[in-house]
Amino acid sequence: MEDYLDKILHPEVLFTLFGVFVLGQITAGGRRKAGSLSPTPPTPEEIKAALKKVTLSKWMEIDAELDARKKIQAIKLLREVTGLGLKDSKEAIEARQRQRDMRHH
């Protein structure tokens, strides 16, 4: 037992354990706290401005992915162009799908 304690009490081991503890506190296991370092979500105006950056040729590429039933790839393409997060990009793609479906009916 003393051997075990001697190994744990080495400065390198204590420093590593402390580092792991601090990292765990920073990430907080996925829980968000007030004062978090995570960015604030974009406003609807910021989302609209980001979507205006998408060129016609990129929308055609996104539409082709949607036609091929590759929604995830369409979301990835939109995220690359706009810099929007996953949730906002997914919602924009789903809105695009609804808009296209209404035009085709």
Secondary structure, DSSP 8 states (H G I E B T S, - for coil): -HHHHHHHTSHHHHHHHHHHHHHHHHHGGG---TT-SS-----HHHHHHHHHT--HHHHHHHHHHHHTT-HHHHHHHHHHHH---HHHHHHHHHHHHHHHHHHH-
